[in-house]
Amino acid sequence: MKLRRAASLFLAGLLFLSGCTRPETQVQREEPITFDQQPAIVEELLHNGGDTVSANVQVHVPEAFFSGQGNAYDAKILGIADSDLLKKIFLGDREIIKTEGNASSNFNYYVAEKEFLHLETLTFGYHTAVGRAIYQAALYDRSKYDNKLDSVYTEFDNTGNLDFQPREEVLQEAFALAESLGAEPSADCQCYAIPHTQIAEKEQALLEQQETEDDGMPKVEPYGEWTEKEDCYFLRIPLLVDGYPLTQFDHGEETDGSGVPGFFLELLYTRDGLVDASGVVLRDFQKTAENQDLLTAEEALETVREYYESLVTGEEDDSVYQHVTEIRDAYLEMVPQRKNGSLTDYTVAPAWRFEIWSRSELKEGMIAPEGIEVSEDWGFVGCLFVDARTGERIR
């Protein structure tokens, strides 16, 4: 039994507890500051209670925020309410042979037995049999549930071309599709060239893993023979609003109506064209505030400090290990929040996203019980968001 997972669950739970009570006041500077000259690294001890929390923060500021100011927007999410637009884009004039679902929450439109458009309130997906087979075999790694977004794909070629089409043409098609959805695609996207031989290797490894491990997930059935017809480009496209990056990470909780997904577009192309698409997309942006002064990462870190100091940890932990938490990266980006609890209407404003990592270690003088393995490997836990205009922690 390893303890890294326990630490991850413990800290992930903490991320959703009530936080600091900093009053919501707008930052207003007498003299403007620019963010391109801010320190790249902030290091300090934030909390040293039952569990140690420290900051060793690499600061990431996109050029759009170099002025030290940002805008705010209202926006709508692309989903089941936009069924006519989505059917036109993904199904065209093909005959819909079957529909199923609840039009108020989720719905499927079939144009073939295994080709359909799936719509939900917050998201959409266009799926084909081959697209789903490639995704399950090569693009979903069950063993990396606690790592960062791009960790599953690092083994794929992010620069090469496949025989059936140059990557630049695929990128042009993908960007045109994103724009037709009302999204602003970021040039900072990933486009992976994946040959069928690599898909076959990934599938074989997955099938062997299924024989020896039971992770509670549905079993993947063998696809059959993989050929050049299944060579593919897989794209994960971050999204923007007026050049500002939208967060790809979710936050909040569905139980209290604060849950918000991350925003992105994922597309899969073979020589037959688009075979799979899914995403969470905001559109119809309306600017509500302009050139607002923003907190630096170091200033926003004070909210993180107050948050950890406010946590109630209960009685002294009598286990043999302790959690060590480190804030490693801070990203300034646009973070949506539900508008008046709505599922479809959002406010979007600049915020700092602090990435949180943790590991377990034995307490001084303690020995792990038999059968307990203390893994001191760092694992990605989650994110904590701070409104860059007010210093409020965003749930």
matplotlib code that plots the C-alpha trace (Angstrom):
import matplotlib.pyplot as plt

x = [0.0, 1.4, 0.7, 1.1, -2.5, -3.6, -1.8, -3.3, -6.8, -6.2, -4.9, -7.4, -10.1, -8.6, -8.7, -12.5, -12.8, -13.9, -11.0, -9.9, -12.2, -10.2, -12.6, -13.4, -11.8, -10.6, -6.8, -6.0, -2.4, -1.2, 1.7, 1.1, 3.6, 4.4, 4.4, 7.2, 9.7, 8.3, 10.4, 10.3, 10.5, 9.0, 10.2, 8.9, 7.4, 3.6, 2.6, 4.3, 1.5, 0.7, 1.6, 4.3, 3.3, 5.9, 6.2, 8.8, 6.9, 7.9, 5.8, 4.2, 2.8, 1.5, 2.4, -1.2, -0.8, 2.6, 0.8, -0.2, -3.9, -6.7, -10.3, -13.4, -16.2, -19.6, -19.9, -22.1, -21.1, -21.5, -23.7, -27.2, -28.7, -26.7, -27.9, -28.7, -25.3, -23.5, -25.6, -24.8, -21.0, -20.5, -23.4, -24.0, -27.0, -26.8, -29.9, -30.3, -31.5, -32.0, -32.2, -32.0, -31.7, -33.3, -33.3, -32.9, -29.7, -28.1, -28.9, -27.5, -28.1, -27.0, -26.2, -24.8, -24.8, -21.5, -21.3, -23.2, -23.2, -23.5, -24.7, -24.8, -25.4, -21.7, -20.1, -20.4, -18.8, -18.7, -17.7, -17.1, -16.3, -12.7, -12.3, -13.4, -11.2, -8.1, -8.9, -9.4, -6.3, -3.8, -5.0, -6.4, -3.8, -5.5, -2.2, -1.7, -4.9, -3.0, -0.7, -0.9, -2.9, -0.2, 1.5, -0.4, 0.8, 4.5, 5.6, 4.0, 5.6, 4.6, 6.5, 6.4, 4.1, 2.1, 1.9, -1.7, -1.6, 1.0, 0.4, 0.1, -2.9, -4.5, -3.8, -5.5, -8.6, -8.7, -8.5, -11.2, -13.4, -12.7, -13.7, -16.9, -17.8, -17.3, -14.0, -10.7, -8.0, -4.5, -1.5, 0.1, -1.6, -0.3, -0.6, 0.6, 1.3, 0.5, 1.2, -1.0, 1.9, 2.2, -1.6, -1.3, 1.6, -0.4, -3.5, -1.5, 0.0, -3.5, -5.0, -2.1, -2.6, -6.3, -5.5, -3.4, -5.1, -8.7, -9.0, -12.8, -13.0, -14.9, -12.7, -11.4, -12.1, -9.4, -10.0, -8.6, -5.9, -4.5, -3.5, -2.4, -6.0, -5.8, -2.7, -3.9, -3.2, -4.5, -4.8, -5.5, -6.2, -6.2, -8.7, -8.4, -10.6, -9.2, -5.8, -5.9, -5.6, -8.6, -7.8, -7.9, -8.4, -11.7, -12.5, -15.3, -17.9, -21.1, -22.7, -22.8, -23.3, -19.8, -18.3, -16.8, -15.0, -11.7, -11.9, -10.3, -10.9, -9.7, -9.8, -8.7, -8.0, -7.3, -7.0, -10.8, -11.0, -12.3, -13.2, -13.6, -14.1, -14.9, -14.5, -15.7, -16.1, -17.1, -18.5, -20.4, -18.0, -19.1, -16.6, -17.8, -14.6, -11.4, -7.8, -8.2, -5.1, -3.9, -2.1, 1.3, 1.9, 3.7, 0.7, -1.8, 0.3, -0.8, -4.3, -2.8, -1.0, -4.3, -6.1, -3.8, -3.6, -7.4, -7.7, -8.9, -7.0, -8.6, -6.6, -2.9, -2.2, -0.8, 0.2, 3.8, 3.9, 3.2, 2.1, 4.5, 2.9, 4.6, 3.2, 5.4, 3.9, 1.7, -0.1, -2.0, -5.0, -8.7, -10.9, -14.7, -17.2, -20.9, -23.0, -25.7, -25.4, -26.2, -24.9, -24.8, -23.9, -20.4, -18.3, -14.6, -11.8, -8.0, -6.9, -3.7, -3.7, -1.3, -0.4, -0.1, 2.1, 2.5, 4.4, 4.5, 7.4, 8.0, 7.9, 11.2, 12.0, 9.1, 9.2, 6.6, 4.4, 4.8, 3.1, 3.0, 5.2, 5.9, 6.4, 8.3, 7.6, 6.0, 2.5, 0.3, -2.7, -4.6, -5.0, -5.9, -7.3, -7.0, -8.9, -6.1, -8.3, -9.4, -7.3, -10.4, -9.9, -12.1, -13.9]
y = [0.0, 3.4, 6.6, 9.0, 8.5, 9.1, 12.4, 13.4, 12.7, 14.4, 17.6, 17.6, 17.5, 20.5, 22.5, 22.7, 23.7, 27.2, 29.7, 33.0, 36.0, 38.7, 41.5, 41.9, 45.2, 46.1, 46.6, 50.2, 51.2, 54.8, 53.9, 51.2, 48.3, 46.0, 42.2, 41.4, 42.7, 40.8, 38.1, 34.8, 32.8, 33.4, 31.2, 31.2, 29.0, 29.5, 27.3, 24.9, 23.3, 19.6, 19.6, 21.7, 24.0, 26.0, 28.1, 27.5, 29.3, 29.7, 32.6, 32.4, 35.6, 35.6, 38.6, 39.8, 40.6, 42.3, 45.7, 44.6, 45.1, 43.0, 43.0, 41.2, 39.7, 38.0, 34.8, 31.8, 28.2, 26.1, 23.1, 21.6, 25.1, 25.4, 22.1, 23.6, 25.2, 22.0, 19.7, 21.9, 21.9, 18.2, 16.4, 18.7, 17.7, 14.0, 12.3, 11.7, 8.1, 8.1, 10.4, 9.6, 11.3, 14.1, 17.4, 19.4, 17.7, 15.4, 14.2, 12.0, 12.5, 9.5, 9.6, 6.0, 3.2, 4.4, 8.0, 10.5, 14.0, 14.1, 17.3, 18.2, 21.5, 22.2, 20.3, 18.5, 15.6, 14.3, 10.6, 7.9, 4.2, 4.6, 7.9, 6.3, 3.2, 5.4, 7.5, 4.5, 2.7, 5.5, 8.7, 7.7, 6.5, 5.3, 5.3, 9.0, 10.2, 12.6, 14.3, 17.4, 17.7, 17.0, 14.1, 11.4, 12.7, 13.4, 10.2, 11.3, 13.3, 16.9, 18.2, 15.6, 15.0, 12.0, 10.8, 11.7, 15.4, 18.0, 19.1, 22.7, 21.9, 20.0, 23.0, 25.3, 23.0, 22.7, 26.5, 27.1, 24.6, 26.2, 29.6, 28.2, 27.2, 30.8, 30.0, 31.8, 29.1, 29.6, 29.1, 27.5, 24.2, 20.6, 18.7, 15.1, 12.9, 9.3, 6.4, 3.3, 1.2, 3.3, 3.0, -0.8, -0.8, 1.3, -0.9, -4.1, -2.6, -1.6, -5.1, -6.7, -4.3, -5.1, -8.8, -8.2, -5.1, -4.2, -0.4, -0.5, 1.0, -0.6, -3.1, -2.0, -4.5, -5.1, -3.0, -5.5, -4.8, -1.3, 0.0, 3.3, 4.2, 4.9, 7.1, 10.2, 13.7, 14.5, 18.1, 19.7, 23.4, 25.9, 28.7, 32.5, 35.6, 38.7, 37.1, 36.3, 32.5, 30.7, 28.2, 24.5, 23.4, 23.0, 24.4, 24.6, 22.0, 20.9, 20.3, 24.0, 25.3, 26.6, 23.9, 25.2, 23.0, 23.8, 25.1, 23.4, 21.7, 18.2, 17.0, 13.8, 13.6, 10.6, 10.5, 10.3, 13.7, 14.6, 11.4, 12.7, 16.1, 17.2, 20.2, 22.9, 26.2, 29.7, 32.1, 35.3, 37.3, 40.8, 43.1, 44.3, 46.0, 47.2, 47.8, 46.7, 46.7, 43.2, 41.6, 40.2, 36.5, 37.4, 39.5, 36.8, 34.3, 36.0, 34.7, 31.2, 31.7, 32.8, 29.8, 27.2, 29.0, 28.9, 25.1, 23.2, 20.0, 18.6, 16.5, 15.9, 13.3, 10.2, 8.4, 7.6, 9.9, 13.6, 15.4, 17.9, 20.3, 22.7, 25.5, 25.2, 27.3, 30.3, 31.1, 34.3, 33.4, 34.1, 32.1, 31.8, 31.6, 30.9, 34.0, 33.9, 30.1, 29.7, 26.6, 28.5, 32.1, 33.0, 35.9, 35.7, 37.6, 37.4, 35.1, 33.4, 29.6, 28.1, 24.5, 22.3, 19.2, 16.9, 13.9, 11.8, 11.3, 9.5, 11.6, 11.9, 8.8, 6.8, 3.5, 2.5, -0.5, -3.7, -3.6, 0.2, 1.8, 5.5, 7.0, 10.2, 10.9, 14.3, 14.0, 16.8, 17.4, 20.3, 24.0, 26.9, 30.0, 33.6, 36.5, 38.8, 41.9, 41.4, 38.7, 36.5, 32.8, 31.4, 28.2]
z = [0.0, -1.0, 0.8, -2.1, -3.1, 0.5, 0.6, -2.7, -1.6, 1.7, 0.1, -2.7, 0.0, 1.6, -1.6, -1.3, 2.4, 3.2, 2.8, 4.0, 4.6, 2.8, 2.0, -1.7, -2.6, -6.1, -6.4, -7.3, -7.7, -7.5, -9.8, -12.4, -12.5, -15.4, -14.9, -17.4, -14.9, -11.9, -10.0, -11.8, -8.5, -5.1, -2.3, 1.3, 4.0, 4.1, 6.9, 9.3, 11.3, 11.3, 7.6, 6.0, 3.2, 1.3, -1.8, -4.4, -7.2, -10.8, -12.1, -15.5, -17.0, -20.6, -22.7, -22.8, -19.0, -19.2, -18.6, -15.1, -16.1, -17.4, -18.6, -17.4, -19.5, -19.5, -21.6, -22.4, -22.6, -25.7, -25.2, -25.6, -26.0, -29.2, -30.7, -34.1, -34.6, -33.4, -35.6, -38.6, -37.9, -37.1, -38.9, -41.8, -44.0, -43.2, -42.1, -38.3, -38.0, -34.2, -31.3, -27.6, -24.2, -22.3, -24.3, -21.1, -19.9, -22.5, -26.0, -28.7, -32.5, -34.5, -38.3, -38.2, -35.7, -34.1, -35.3, -33.3, -31.7, -27.9, -26.2, -22.6, -20.8, -20.4, -23.2, -26.5, -28.3, -31.9, -32.0, -34.5, -34.0, -35.1, -33.1, -29.9, -30.5, -31.0, -28.0, -25.7, -27.0, -27.1, -25.5, -22.1, -19.6, -16.4, -14.5, -14.7, -12.9, -10.7, -13.1, -15.2, -18.4, -20.9, -19.0, -21.0, -24.3, -23.9, -25.6, -28.9, -31.7, -31.4, -34.4, -37.2, -40.2, -41.3, -44.9, -45.5, -44.6, -43.4, -39.8, -40.8, -42.9, -40.0, -37.7, -40.2, -40.3, -36.5, -36.0, -38.6, -36.7, -33.4, -34.8, -36.3, -32.7, -31.6, -29.8, -30.0, -30.4, -29.0, -31.1, -28.0, -28.8, -29.0, -32.3, -32.0, -35.0, -34.0, -36.4, -36.2, -35.0, -31.9, -31.3, -31.6, -29.0, -26.6, -27.0, -26.4, -23.2, -22.0, -22.7, -20.8, -17.9, -17.8, -17.3, -14.2, -12.7, -11.9, -11.7, -11.7, -15.2, -18.1, -20.0, -23.4, -26.2, -28.9, -32.0, -34.4, -37.0, -36.9, -40.3, -42.0, -42.1, -38.4, -38.5, -36.8, -35.5, -32.0, -31.0, -27.7, -28.2, -25.3, -25.8, -25.4, -24.9, -26.6, -26.5, -22.7, -22.0, -20.5, -17.8, -18.7, -15.1, -13.3, -9.9, -7.3, -6.4, -8.0, -4.6, -3.8, -7.4, -7.8, -10.0, -13.2, -15.8, -17.6, -21.1, -24.1, -27.5, -28.4, -32.0, -33.7, -37.5, -39.7, -43.5, -43.5, -41.8, -38.3, -36.4, -32.8, -31.2, -27.7, -25.5, -23.2, -24.9, -23.9, -26.6, -27.0, -24.9, -23.7, -22.0, -18.6, -17.3, -18.8, -17.7, -14.1, -11.9, -11.0, -8.0, -8.6, -7.8, -4.6, -3.5, -4.4, -2.4, 0.8, 0.1, -0.2, 3.1, 4.8, 3.3, 4.7, 8.1, 8.2, 7.8, 10.8, 10.9, 14.1, 16.6, 16.3, 13.5, 15.2, 12.0, 11.1, 8.1, 7.3, 4.2, 2.6, 0.2, -2.2, -4.3, -7.5, -10.3, -10.6, -13.9, -14.6, -16.8, -17.3, -14.9, -15.4, -12.6, -12.7, -13.0, -10.3, -10.1, -13.8, -15.7, -19.0, -18.1, -16.7, -15.6, -16.7, -15.1, -14.4, -11.7, -10.4, -10.6, -8.1, -8.8, -5.7, -5.3, -2.4, -1.1, 2.1, 4.3, 7.6, 10.7, 12.5, 14.5, 13.1, 11.3, 8.7, 9.7, 7.8, 4.5, 4.3, 1.7, 2.0, -1.5, -1.4, -5.0, -5.7, -7.1, -8.7, -6.4, -7.9, -8.2, -6.0, -7.8, -6.5, -8.1, -9.4, -9.0, -5.4, -3.8, -3.1, -3.2, -6.0, -5.1]

ax = plt.figure().add_subplot(projection="3d")
ax.plot(x, y, z, "-o")
ax.set_aspect("equal")
plt.show()
